[in-house]
């Protein structure tokens, strides 16, 4: 399963521990779970999972553990006993109890470490839904964990962009929420019509680009006000993208962020993305993100006493950014095409810039692509096929527009806490948990990026085919 046999403070911290994870079926959560099972002798991992599309939590877990990401574990002797350490618990954050009384007693007796990775990353969600998922659900989780007497470390995964309206972001919680905070906002919304809520949305968001970043900002303030007495820390990663090396180079399982913007190139389409060429992107590979998250979980526990003595900033914040090894928009195009499968694509990519700050040029490209997609769908309909090219392109355009804010701006940040964690690790620990962005080779990373996205597209299409066959069979 790889060389994970390192004796260290971090390894000892997780050895024989019982861990609770929310968001374990998501992108970061899967990699976190896989790393814990493969490299740490944990006793047990509880996953809070909700029922989805009438699929029971046990079946969802079984399906997830059959994912390619757990291939290294499944290929080893004793894999059944390792995977058996994962225990699903049905959760409903819409209810007051969240989980059953029996499960509450079980977790209270056993859990020592908590990773809150759950989040709704839909940028254009209405404010109420975003706050309900990213703030109120987290509040219920922390209310639950406050009754765990043996808990040593709780890490809440936020986002570096929770304060993206500021050009410089420190490692502390900013409490200047509009309208007196999210509770006042929800109370106001109770008396408004749907149309009035839409009109009020931009006033509430102010300089924030979307409801996702705003709700994550609210969650941090909620933690500061209500749960600073717990051994809790906030971890702020930026854009989390495909894996660098673990579980395999280029692995990704969704198209929500950077991977989604590469889908047109993987399908042989030229698509000009909106952005400024000289802006640096804060992109973190998912395996580096998880390694840093695991190290933060350990550091938070060992520095808990010192943290509690800091009256001004009782909740430690870790800004995890790639400032020491910048990636610029102007370089992304040539880096991406280097990993494309065909020679023609690689040659053409040398002369094509996929980034433009010109709204006019980008709109011309979009009109041309939409026309092509419509014609292709017309011929497809005549051949008895479904219309999918136009729908696919509209999704890419929507993703582009939702994320362009982050490609048109740069930020500076303090990251002393994350640097302190890295410097506290031994040489062997750094090999086990590499997350220093200065050690990352962007050229090596992007050689696997496009192939990884292509593999994810293939898995997604195969899954849909199987689902359609199953639906016809039933």
Secondary structure, 3 states (H helix, E strand, C coil): CCCCCCCCHHHHHHCCCEEEEECCCCHHHHHHHHHHHHHCCCCEEEEEECCECCECHHHHHHHHHCCHHHHHHHCCCCHHHHHCCEEEEECCCCCCCCCCHHHHHHHHHHCCEEEECCCCCCCCCCHHHHHHHHHHHHHHHHHHHCCCCCCCEEEEECCHHHHCCCCEECCCCCCCCHHHCHHHHHHHHCCCCHHHHHHHHHHHHCCCCCHHHHHHHHHHHHHHHHCCCCCEEEEEECEEECCCCCCCCCCCCCCCCHHHHHHHHHCCCCCCEECCCCCEECEEEHHHHHHHHHHHHHHHHHCHHHHHCCCCCCCEEEEECCHHHCEEHHHHHHHHHCCCCCHHHHHHHCCCCCEECCHHHHHHHHHHHHHHHHHHHHHHHHCCCCCCHHHHHHHHHHHHHHHHHHHCCCCEECCHHHHHHHHHCCHHHHHHCCCCHHHCCHHHHHHCHHHHHHHHHHHHHHHHHHHHHHHHHC
